[in-house]
């Protein structure tokens, strides 16, 4: 329960810190840049791990979306823990399926 709470609060902080109208009282651009930079770095490290494992990286979006071609479950553990990934959407590239 504690991990879920911390993740929810972290998500809320990341989405509202900075220039958000939802949280005008908390305007810390330095925090915003540090937190977002860490999130981007984590995502790029996952993309690099996927590439090295032979998956084709199709798209990297925002701070939490990595689109790959191939069996990502052989590279990443699936789940909601901090070191795991979860499937959000499955789709076919380039045509009908």
C-alpha positions in Angstrom: 0.0 0.0 0.0 2.9 2.4 0.8 4.5 1.9 -2.6 1.2 2.5 -4.4 0.7 5.8 -2.4 4.2 7.0 -3.1 3.9 6.2 -6.8 0.5 8.1 -6.9 2.0 11.1 -5.1 5.1 11.1 -7.3 2.9 11.0 -10.4 0.8 13.9 -9.1 3.9 15.9 -8.3 5.5 15.3 -11.7 2.3 16.2 -13.5 1.6 19.4 -11.4 5.0 20.8 -10.5 6.1 23.8 -12.6 3.7 25.7 -14.7 0.5 23.7 -13.8 -2.7 25.5 -13.1 -3.6 22.6 -10.8 -0.9 23.4 -8.3 0.0 27.1 -8.5 1.4 27.1 -4.9 4.2 24.7 -5.8 6.3 26.3 -8.5 9.8 24.9 -8.4 11.3 24.8 -11.9 14.5 23.3 -10.6 12.6 20.3 -9.1 10.6 20.0 -12.2 13.6 19.7 -14.4 15.4 17.3 -12.1 12.4 15.0 -11.8 11.6 15.0 -15.5 15.2 14.6 -16.5 15.4 11.5 -14.3 12.2 10.1 -15.8 13.5 10.7 -19.4 16.8 9.1 -18.5 15.1 6.0 -17.1 13.0 5.8 -20.3 16.0 6.1 -22.5 17.9 3.4 -20.5 14.9 1.1 -21.1 15.0 1.9 -24.8 18.7 1.2 -24.9 18.1 -2.1 -23.1 15.4 -3.0 -25.6 17.6 -2.2 -28.5 20.5 -4.2 -27.2 18.2 -7.2 -26.7 17.2 -7.0 -30.4 13.9 -5.3 -30.1 13.1 -2.5 -32.6 12.4 0.8 -30.9 9.5 2.5 -32.7 8.7 5.4 -30.5 9.6 7.0 -27.2 6.9 9.3 -25.9 6.7 11.6 -22.9 8.3 10.2 -19.8 6.8 6.8 -19.7 6.0 5.4 -23.2 8.2 3.0 -25.0 6.9 1.4 -28.2 8.8 -1.6 -29.5 8.5 -4.4 -32.0 9.1 -7.8 -30.6 8.6 -9.9 -27.5 9.3 -7.3 -24.8 8.4 -9.7 -22.0 11.7 -11.6 -22.7 13.6 -8.4 -21.9 11.5 -6.7 -19.2 9.6 -8.0 -16.2 5.9 -7.3 -16.4 4.1 -5.6 -13.5 3.5 -2.4 -11.7 6.6 -2.3 -9.5 9.1 0.5 -9.9 11.5 -1.7 -11.9 8.9 -3.3 -14.1 6.9 -2.3 -17.2 3.3 -2.8 -18.1 1.5 -3.2 -21.5 -0.7 -0.2 -22.3 -1.7 -0.9 -25.9 -0.9 -3.5 -28.5 -1.3 -2.6 -32.2 0.0 -3.7 -35.6 2.3 -1.5 -37.6 1.8 -0.8 -41.2 -1.5 -2.4 -42.0 -4.5 -4.4 -41.1 -4.4 -7.5 -39.0 
